[in-house]
Amino acid sequence: MAEAKLTVVLKADEALKAKLKMFYQDDLCEKTPQYAVFQAKADDCTITLYQSGKLMFQGKRAEEESKIWTSLGSTELPSKAAHEAGKFCDDTAVGSDEVGTGDFFGPIVVTAAYVKREQFDFLKSIGVRDSKKVTDEKICKMAPEIIAQIPHVTKILSNPNYNQMRDRGINMNQVKAILHNEVLHQLLKEPQNETKLVVVDQFEPPAAYYRHLQDEKEVVNEITFMTKAEDQCMAVACGSIISRYVFLGEMKRLGQELGYPEGLPFGAGAGVDSFGAMLIEDHGEEMLAKVAKMNFANVEKVRKLYAQTR
């Protein structure tokens, strides 16, 4: 007898529709039912959002998947965390942050840092804050001081390894969850790094984060997920700066190895596409997969630009 397909139906307002489209962008199906905004498939569950706002979950994990959007933690945690930010700012903590996920070229770098309360004055004195708000020049001066003083673990996911994960159906949010969990687990293995507060800069609802780690042997639990955590938690800010510093070094190294003294370009704009076409001209298309994220839309743009030069 065939197993019954579980169905859960919710109602989505315009704000939730936007969140849903962003969250499931890597799981979208090519074809969608009539009157549907999108349909996605994720871990034994089909998610369909209709123009009317009807949100349908179908499959073995329908109930669990729907809870991501009905739980308080998934939809209201960002504002709740921001409201309670004050109590986190002064605490000893382990925090992690990543860079490179929006850049066509270069690796993804994730760092977890362990910062004690008594180190705050030193970190503030050298200007520690979110790496996105600090110039790269200042990061290159500041990061070595942080690295020398603050226990941390950094993971660099190379482009070939990233592309292999994508080929196995692992989307960007799962890639990030796996990397965050890995650096946090490794850092927390050290007895001197014990802390009750573990903070991750939130990039998806908590339930989804843990769903992405269901096949991992060791999972760090009881995490505080905070939006803009790098502005609220010193450990996350340090993780952000170290990650950016390592990322800058990798972009420089990869570019120079290919004969480009200035390194690889950042971002995913038109200038990156032009550079990609030049890269193919100089080294062949097979080199692209070694230094770029091949699921980005830039790939087709680069190929078209290169074809126009032939």
C-alpha positions in Angstrom: 0.0 0.0 0.0 1.4 3.4 -1.0 2.4 5.7 1.8 0.1 8.7 2.2 1.5 12.0 1.3 1.3 14.5 4.1 0.1 17.9 3.1 0.3 21.1 5.2 -1.2 24.4 4.0 -0.4 27.9 5.3 -1.2 31.4 4.2 1.6 33.7 3.2 1.4 37.5 3.2 3.6 39.6 0.9 6.5 39.9 3.4 6.6 36.1 3.8 6.4 35.6 0.1 9.6 37.5 -0.3 11.3 35.5 2.4 10.2 32.2 0.8 11.4 33.1 -2.6 14.8 34.0 -1.3 15.1 31.0 1.0 14.2 28.4 -1.7 16.0 30.1 -4.6 18.5 27.2 -4.8 15.8 24.5 -4.7 13.4 25.8 -7.4 11.8 23.4 -9.9 12.0 24.3 -13.6 8.3 23.9 -14.1 5.6 25.3 -11.8 1.8 24.5 -11.4 -0.7 26.9 -12.9 -1.1 30.1 -10.8 2.0 29.3 -8.7 4.7 31.8 -7.9 7.2 29.0 -7.6 7.7 25.3 -6.7 10.7 24.0 -4.9 11.9 20.6 -3.7 13.9 20.1 -0.5 14.6 16.9 1.4 11.4 14.8 0.7 9.2 17.9 0.7 7.7 19.8 -2.2 6.9 23.5 -1.4 4.5 25.4 -3.6 3.6 29.1 -3.3 0.6 30.3 -5.2 -0.2 33.8 -6.3 -3.2 33.8 -3.9 -0.8 33.4 -0.9 -1.6 29.7 -0.4 1.6 27.9 0.7 1.5 24.2 0.4 4.0 21.6 1.8 3.7 18.0 0.5 5.8 15.0 1.3 7.3 13.0 4.2 8.8 16.1 5.8 5.9 18.5 5.1 5.1 19.1 8.8 8.8 19.6 9.7 9.4 21.9 6.8 6.3 24.0 7.4 7.4 24.5 11.1 10.3 26.6 9.7 7.7 29.2 8.8 5.3 28.8 11.7 7.8 28.8 14.6 8.5 32.0 16.5 12.2 31.5 16.1 12.2 31.4 12.3 10.1 34.5 11.5 10.5 36.7 14.5 14.0 35.8 15.9 15.8 38.5 13.9 13.9 41.4 15.5 13.9 39.6 18.9 17.7 39.2 18.7 18.2 42.8 17.8 16.0 43.9 20.7 18.1 41.8 23.1 21.4 42.8 21.6 22.6 44.6 24.7 22.9 41.5 26.8 25.1 39.8 24.2 27.5 42.6 23.6 29.2 42.3 27.0 29.5 38.5 27.1 32.4 36.1 26.5 31.4 34.2 23.3 32.4 32.1 20.4 31.1 33.6 17.2 31.4 32.8 13.5 31.0 34.6 10.2 31.7 34.0 6.5 32.8 35.9 3.4 33.1 35.1 -0.3 29.5 33.8 -0.8 28.6 36.7 -3.1 31.8 36.7 -5.1 32.0 34.8 -8.4 35.7 34.3 -8.1 37.5 33.0 -5.0 36.8 30.6 -2.1 34.3 30.8 0.7 36.1 31.5 4.1 34.5 30.9 7.5 36.0 31.8 10.8 35.0 31.1 14.4 36.6 33.2 17.1 36.6 32.9 20.9 36.6 36.3 22.6 36.7 36.9 26.4 35.1 39.9 28.0 38.5 41.1 29.3 39.7 41.3 25.7 37.1 43.8 24.6 39.1 46.9 25.5 42.0 45.8 23.4 39.8 44.9 20.4 37.9 48.2 20.6 41.2 50.1 20.8 42.3 48.7 17.4 38.9 49.5 15.9 37.2 46.0 15.6 33.8 46.1 14.0 32.1 44.4 11.1 34.5 43.8 8.3 32.0 45.1 5.8 32.3 48.5 7.4 36.1 48.6 7.6 38.3 49.2 4.6 40.4 46.3 3.2 43.5 48.4 3.9 42.6 48.7 7.6 41.7 45.0 7.8 45.1 44.0 6.6 46.7 46.0 9.4 44.2 45.0 12.1 43.7 41.3 11.4 47.3 40.1 12.3 46.9 41.6 15.8 43.6 39.8 16.2 45.0 36.6 14.9 47.9 36.8 17.4 45.6 37.4 20.4 42.3 35.6 19.7 41.8 31.8 19.5 40.1 31.0 16.2 39.6 28.4 13.5 39.4 29.3 9.9 38.1 27.1 7.0 38.8 27.8 3.4 36.5 26.1 0.9 38.2 26.1 -2.5 36.3 26.6 -5.7 36.8 23.0 -6.9 35.4 21.7 -3.6 32.6 24.2 -3.6 31.6 23.2 -7.2 31.7 19.5 -6.2 29.3 20.2 -3.4 27.0 22.1 -5.7 27.1 19.2 -8.2 25.9 16.9 -5.4 22.9 19.1 -4.8 24.2 21.0 -1.8 22.9 24.6 -2.0 24.6 27.7 -0.7 22.8 27.8 2.7 23.7 24.2 3.4 27.3 24.9 2.4 27.5 27.7 4.9 25.8 25.7 7.6 28.3 22.9 7.2 31.2 25.3 7.3 30.0 27.2 10.3 29.3 23.9 12.2 32.8 22.7 11.3 34.7 25.7 12.6 32.5 26.1 15.7 32.9 22.4 16.6 36.7 22.5 16.1 37.1 25.6 18.2 34.8 24.4 21.0 36.8 21.1 21.3 39.5 23.0 23.2 38.6 23.0 26.9 39.8 26.6 27.4 37.3 27.7 24.9 34.2 26.6 26.8 31.4 29.2 26.7 27.7 29.2 27.2 27.2 31.7 24.4 27.7 30.7 20.7 26.6 33.2 18.2 26.2 32.8 14.4 25.4 35.6 12.0 22.0 34.4 10.8 21.6 33.6 7.1 18.6 31.4 7.4 15.9 30.3 9.9 17.4 28.2 12.8 15.2 25.2 12.0 16.6 25.2 8.4 20.1 25.6 9.6 19.9 22.4 11.7 18.0 20.6 8.9 21.0 21.2 6.7 23.2 19.5 9.3 21.1 16.3 9.8 23.8 14.1 8.2 26.7 15.6 10.1 28.2 13.4 12.9 29.0 16.3 15.3 26.6 19.3 15.5 27.0 22.3 17.7 23.6 23.0 19.3 22.2 25.8 21.4 23.4 28.5 19.0 22.1 32.1 19.3 21.3 33.2 15.8 21.5 37.0 15.3 21.0 39.2 12.2 23.8 41.7 11.9 25.6 39.8 14.6 28.9 41.4 13.6 27.6 44.7 15.0 26.4 43.1 18.2 28.9 40.4 19.2 32.6 41.0 19.4 33.4 37.3 18.6 31.5 37.5 15.4 33.1 40.8 14.4 36.5 39.1 14.9 35.5 36.1 12.8 34.3 38.5 10.1 37.6 40.4 10.0 39.8 37.3 10.0 37.7 35.8 7.3 37.9 38.9 5.1 41.7 39.1 5.7 42.2 35.4 4.6 39.8 35.9 1.7 41.8 39.0 0.5 45.0 36.9 0.6 43.5 34.0 -1.3 42.2 36.4 -4.0 45.6 37.9 -4.4 47.4 34.5 -4.4 45.0 32.9 -6.9 45.3 35.9 -9.3 49.1 36.1 -9.1 49.4 32.3 -9.8 47.6 32.9 -13.0 49.7 35.9 -14.0 47.4 38.7 -12.8 49.4 40.8 -10.3 46.4 42.6 -8.8 44.7 39.4 -8.0 41.1 38.2 -8.9 38.3 40.8 -9.0 35.6 40.9 -6.3 31.8 40.7 -6.6 29.7 39.5 -9.5 29.2 42.5 -11.8 30.0 43.3 -15.4 33.7 43.8 -14.6 33.9 40.3 -13.3 32.4 39.0 -16.5 35.0 40.8 -18.6 37.8 39.4 -16.5 36.3 35.9 -16.8 36.3 36.1 -20.6 40.0 37.2 -20.5 40.7 34.3 -18.2 39.3 31.8 -20.7 41.3 33.5 -23.4 44.5 33.2 -21.4 44.1 29.8 -19.7 41.1 28.0 -21.3 37.6 27.4 -19.9 38.7 24.5 -17.7 40.5 27.1 -15.5 37.2 28.8 -14.7 36.0 25.9 -12.5 39.3 26.1 -10.5 38.8 29.7 -9.4 35.1 30.5 -9.8 31.7 29.4 -8.5 30.2 27.6 -11.5 26.5 27.9 -10.4 26.6 31.7 -10.6 24.8 33.3 -13.6 28.1 34.9 -14.5 29.2 31.7 -16.1 26.9 32.1 -19.1 27.7 35.8 -19.4 31.4 35.0 -19.4 31.0 32.4 -22.1 29.0 34.8 -24.3 31.6 37.6 -23.9 34.3 35.2 -24.8 32.4 33.9 -27.8 32.0 37.5 -29.1 35.8 37.9 -29.2 36.3 34.9 -31.3 
